[in-house]
């Protein structure tokens, strides 16, 4: 492999790492949005069952953040980390929209 190919691979790996960081950040912001939305729309004298949605949101956050951040250290597995990060963002967005539909 030539020096040019090595340089291109390093640039591709760096772009994938930045993509993973951006997706993880977006997923964390969606988690915060879900918690804030639940807090603002929960019934003041209700039974608090709307807060049960925080558990699956936190599980999605953990599974969508930890593996991609762990895989960013392995250049040959960066694509898989990016795929997991995107899946986490999509699942978190779907959960947030479901929460908004139920409480809105």
Secondary structure, DSSP 4 states (H G I P E B T S, - for coil): --HHHHHHHHHHHHHHHHHHHHHHHHHHHHHHHHHHHHHHHS-TTS--GGGGHHHHHHHHHHHHHHHHHHHTT-GGGHHHHHHHHHHHHHHHHHHHHHHHHHH-
